[in-house]
Amino acid sequence: MSSNLIGEFGQSRAKLDHIEFVLDGLKPSQSGSVRLSSTLALALLVQDPDTRVLLRAHSLLPKIVPLLHDAAKQGDASVGLAAASVFYFLSDDSNTRDLVTVSSSQTMVHLMQTR
């Protein structure tokens, strides 16, 4: 195994650990401020195409959408707008577009109209 390959694996593992930490922050048991921070962090992460590839490769995308729906329903306008931006980035990528359902799209539009 080359040192470059080991370094790439380490970087991927570190990014996955960060993603899992962010997803833990989206759980309903977390406070509103933690959910907001995690939603904003996720919005920044999914802007990167390489991160979306990593999310797909580790089957994390199907976990994200329900967490975002739940976080957006809590009524915090900031969380809602951050969730809408995550939905936007996911729907803009042809490889993740199928995960953004009609319900997700309706939620995104609703959040953007009411805030």
N, C-alpha and C positions, 0 to 999 in steps of 0.2 A: 504494500500500500504506500503510495507516495505521500509526501508531506503536504502537497497541495490538496490532495483528496481528503486527507484528514482535516485540514483547515476548512475546506468547504463543508464537510460534514459538521464540524463544530459550529460554524456560522449558521447552518440550517437548524441545528439543534437549539442554539441560542434564540433564534427567531421563533421557533416553535414554542419554546418555553415562554417567551414574551407573549405570544398569541394566546396561549393557554391561560396565562395570568390575566390578560385582558378579558377573555371570555368568562373567567370566574367572576370578574367584576360586573358582568351583565346579569348575573343571576338575581332573581327576585328577592332573595334574602339580603342583598346588599343595600346600603343607603342610597338615597338619590344622588348625592354628590359622587359616590364611587361609580354608580351607573353612568353618570354623565361623563366622568373622566374616562371610563372604559369605552364608552361609545365614541368619544372624540378620538381616543387612541386607535380604535378600530377603523374609524374613517381615514385616519392618516395611513394606517397599514394597507388598507385595500386599494389605495391609490396606486400602489406599486404592482405592476404586472407580475413580477417575480413572486411577490407575496401571495397573490391570487393563485398562482401555479402551486405554491407550497400548500395553500389551504385546500385546493382540489386534491392534491396528491395524498394528503393525510385525512381526507374525508371530513374536514372541519366545516365546510360551507353549509351543509344541512343543519348543523348545530347553531349557526349564527342567525339564520333568518327567524326561527321561533324566539330566540332571546331578544332580538331587535323588536319584534312585534310586541312582546311583553313589556320591554323597556319603554317603548313609545306609548303604550296604553296608560302608563302611570300619570300622564298629564303634565309632565314637565316640558315646557316648550323647547328648552335647550336640548334635552335628550331627544325629543322628537325631530328637531332639525338635524342633529348629528346622525340619527338613525336614517333619515331621508337621504343624507349624503352617502351613507354606506350603501343603501339600496341603489342610488344613482350609479355609483362606481361598479357595483355588481351587475346592474342591468346594461351598462355600457360595454361590458366585456362579453364577446360572443361565446366564450367558454363557460361563463357563469350565468348567462342570461336566463337559462332554463330554471334556475333556482329562485328567481324572482317571479313569483306567481302573480296572478291577477290581484289577489288579495294584498300582496306586498306592494304592488303598484298603486292600488287604491289607497293603502295606508300612507304611502309616500306622498301622493298628491294631497290627501287630506291634511297631513301634517304641514305641508308647505302652504296650504291655503289658510289654515286656521291660526297660524303663528304669526 
